[in-house]
Amino acid sequence: MAGSALAQAGGDLVVGISSDISTLDPQMSPIDVFRHTIRSTVFEALVFINPDTLQADPLLADSWEISADGLTVTFKLKSGVTWHNGSPFTAADVVYSIKRVQDTATGSPFAPQLVAVSGVEATDDQTVVLTLANTVPGILANLAVIQIVNEASIGSIATAPVGTGPFKFVNWAPGDHIRVEAYAEHRNAPKVGAIEWRIVPDSQARLAGLQDGTLHMVALVEGKDVVQAQAAGIGIIQTKPYILYENFNINTKRAPFDDKRVRQALAHAFDREGYAKTIWFGFARPTINPVPPEMATYLPDSASQYPFDLDKASALLAEAGFTKDNPLTMEILTIQGFDTLKSMALLLQDTLNRIGHKVTVRELEVTVWIDRILTKPDYDITTDNFNTGPEDAASMFNSPNLAPASNVNQWNPPGYADLVAAAASESDEAKRIALYQQLQTLILDEMPQITINHLPLFFLGNEASSALVIGPSGIDDYTKIAL
């Protein structure tokens, strides 16, 4: 695979990832492996969330001003930016990108992040004005996950994307690799000539690749990999301990999972403490609440609700009509290449089967899993993981996991959407916290999804890889890595 002269000069950074992705369109997939590849390198948003400050830093926007009433945000864009096809980046691209995400025909999972944007206008080539229907204190955090795309290349974006980022797309061989090369015209030129993500489903093979030098880095690794890396002297790059959470998503539209007693029973039937110790080797922090205590909006003393209690689980299932004589029958879906998630599924299966129920586990390749979970929902429950969005609680409650009109769980009880909107728009900090605590109380009662833990994100790599900047919103900065 011949690279450009620039790629040869800077060298290839080779990164092992556990699974393939389903599309290269950055406005269409929230999957973690995708965020840490194409969305982090080929495309850019208006802003980048700084992992140290959790505040927005300029990216495609050079500066911004929020009006006194909080209803208008004016962005001045960076000058001299070009698309990888050579055309100039202008305010019209931002307008197009925001409208595309908002368009229901697009079906973007990021649309809830823009729910309050009532208008977007390019007043000149370097100025974009957003009009908001209500105040949105977290608007910059919301915009940090909205990649700006090129309208002229939109017809091929799913397989041959064109962005403004520090790397330009080269090729994607499904099931094998994804390759990008440094974009020489970028204002923040990368130090490596290219990045190649190699799809290596087996975790031991990924570790072996680090040790024999065929891989420089491994992305999004699990507890056992971290322990082995420590023993082998391999470098570990990690975020703060609350960036990610693992969970079971529940199809609340499908009986009997439309009965909250069944969902509550499942929450009591999972040993989060035991899972954290045996599968995550203590790196995970057990919790039932997706909101971490580090966020000001956290509901005090909520993490330990739903302790592991099989008597309680059995009693709730019995109330819902399920006993040893009439067992609960269900299938847990999980994704190939994510060993901890598979362990979660097997642990819940074993526990429920031991108390007389009939639970099966099915492992699916990621594109098949996406179809079953998102495209045409057809499942009972599934393992999953999500970014917490610690920069702003509105990001979490507008995520594909919890957004009222479009969440994975298909859960949107009366009043929920209004409460999410009220919390996101409240400017008074004390009132805002109170509203988010109401939301947590509701979620912990209704249990549309079962949170298992909070986690750091882990990457393994050589010394050069330690320069990776891991963004809390799932968008990373590879430009500082030098081989």
Secondary structure, DSSP 8 states (H G I E B T S, - for coil): ----HHHHHH-EEEEEESS--S---TTT---HHHHTTHHHHT---SEEE-TTT-SEEESSEEEEEE-TTS-EEEEEE-SS-B-TTS-B--HHHHHHHHHHHH-TTTT-TTGGGGTTEEEEEEEETTEEEEEESS--TTHHHHHTT-----GGGGGGTTTS---SSSEEEEEEETTTEEEEEE-TT-TT--SSSEEEEEE---HHHHHHHHHHTS-SEE-S--HHHHHHHHHHT-EEEE--TTSEEEEEEE-TTSTTTTSHHHHHHHHHTS-HHHHHHHTSTT-SEE-S-SS-TTSTT--TT-TT-S-S-HHHHHHHHHHTT--SSS--EEEEEEETT-HHHHHHHHHHHHHHHHTT-EEEEEEE-HHHHHIIIIIS---SEEEEEEE--TT-HHHHHTSTTT-TTT-TT----TTHHHHHHHHHH--SHHHHHHHHHHHHHHHHHH-SEEEEEEE--EEEE-GGGGG-B--TTS--B-TT---
